[in-house]
């Protein structure tokens, strides 16, 4: 179970995405968590409870001082 995560963190999920990748980037953090697949760039939103249940671990990547800004 993961509780300490922030914008810009890379997360390994328990089940792989349809493209075969299981590494995701957190691009929005709040009541819902928005994730971007690092292999195919597909974006999904999960409820915070579902995300915490589905996340396996956070990859050890340095957090920057400027979080990733979402551009849509």
C-alpha positions in Angstrom: 0.0 0.0 0.0 1.4 3.4 -1.0 0.5 6.6 0.9 3.4 8.9 0.2 3.3 10.1 -3.4 3.5 13.4 -5.2 3.3 15.0 -8.6 6.1 13.8 -10.9 6.6 10.4 -9.2 6.9 7.3 -11.3 4.8 4.5 -10.0 4.7 0.7 -10.8 1.2 -0.6 -10.9 0.1 -4.2 -10.1 -1.4 -4.9 -13.5 0.2 -3.8 -16.7 -1.5 -1.5 -19.2 -2.9 -2.9 -22.5 0.3 -1.7 -24.2 2.4 -3.8 -21.9 3.9 -1.0 -19.8 3.3 -0.9 -16.0 5.3 2.4 -15.2 3.1 5.5 -14.8 3.8 9.1 -14.1 1.5 11.0 -11.7 0.4 14.2 -13.4 -2.5 15.2 -11.1 -2.9 14.6 -7.3 -6.1 15.2 -5.4 -9.3 13.3 -4.8 -8.6 11.7 -8.2 -5.2 10.7 -9.4 -4.3 11.3 -13.1 -1.7 9.0 -14.5 0.2 8.9 -17.8 1.6 5.7 -19.2 5.3 6.0 -19.8 5.2 3.5 -22.7 2.3 4.8 -24.8 1.5 8.2 -23.2 -2.2 7.2 -22.6 -3.8 9.2 -19.7 -6.2 7.7 -17.1 -7.8 8.9 -13.9 -8.3 6.7 -10.9 -10.1 7.4 -7.6 -7.5 7.9 -4.8 -8.6 4.7 -3.0 -8.4 2.7 -6.3 -4.9 4.1 -7.0 -3.6 3.3 -3.5 -4.9 -0.3 -3.9 -3.5 -0.7 -7.4 -0.1 0.9 -6.9 2.8 -1.5 -6.2 5.7 0.8 -5.5 7.2 4.3 -6.3 10.3 4.3 -8.3 13.3 6.0 -6.7 13.4 9.2 -8.8 14.4 12.6 -7.5 11.5 14.9 -7.0 12.0 18.3 -8.7 11.1 21.6 -7.0 8.8 22.5 -9.9 6.1 19.8 -10.2 5.1 18.7 -13.7 2.6 21.2 -15.2 -0.2 19.6 -17.1 -0.7 20.8 -20.6 -4.0 20.0 -22.3 
